[in-house]
Amino acid sequence: GGGDDDEEQQLDEEDQQLIEDKHKMLKRTVQARPFDQDALCELAAFCWETLGDIAEADTLYKRAVDANPFDPEAACNYAHFLRTERRDLEGAEAMYARATESNPNDVDSLTAHAEFLTEERRNVSGADALYRRAVEACPTDAGALCDYARFLVEHKKDADSAEKMLWRAVEAWPRDSSALCALAAFLRDERRDMDKAEEYFRKGAESAPHDADALCDLAHFMSDERRDIDSADLLLQAAVQSNPEDPDVLEAYAEFLKRQRRDRKGADALRLRAARIKELHDA
């Protein structure tokens, strides 16, 4: 009714005010520190992702790179923008190359460049060399080890080397939920060792009880592999409670309700919530 429309309009106005306030704050920070690449990149990302001002984002990313030509993070941020928004692959590749050359041991830029070569250039050998450099630069970086393991499975069909990378990640960070769940998924998909997979999915969820991704991973395992629908339902409820504003989590639970519970009404309600959150984010 009219009351609902008024309430939605009020929420829209409040959200718009929050967006305007944050934009002003970020601009003030850049005005105060015009050569701070972190401040420039943060404002650029806001203009791009929240305001949809692509031209202004491009200008700000260029300023960030020019402010510190030897900062790999600014170059990688601009590369990501050029790749995903502009689809300027040559420009993106040049920025990734600048990042990895300016700091040859920066793990994030090495893995980002490797992923670019894999997905955009189909250059498996070049990507492999960059992943190797990343795990040599920081042998205990769980993110790099897991990324390299996924690459080894998907693009080199080398499950044995991938497993070594995953065990290294878990041994270095025994309570890292992402590493634990990555190992669990490998044990499930590549080794078909369901007992070990469940053990590590559970460790992932227990290590971070409010990590919605870890809870969802365990829920999907219990549903798909164990056929334990009730346990899966409880885990997905916990995931939604942990992160009620995450549209991916809401949609995961919606899909479960539709597929396993035949609860179309509940699924539709969750999907509507997810769609509204996305609209607000994109506004």
ABEGO torsion letter per residue (X at the ends): XAAAAAAAAAAAAAAAAAAAAAAAAAAAAAAABAABAAAAAAAAAAAAAAAGBAAAAAAAAAAAAAABAABAAAAAAAAAAAAAAAGBAAAAAAAAAAAAAABAABAAAAAAAAAAAAAAAGBAAAAAAAAAAAAAABAABAAAAAAAAAAAAAAAGBAAAAAAAAAAAAAABAABAAAAAAAAAAAAAAAGBAAAAAAAAAAAAAABAABAAAAAAAAAAAAAAAGBAAAAAAAAAAAAAABAABAAAAAAAAAAAAAAAGBAAAAAAAAAAAAAAAAAAAX
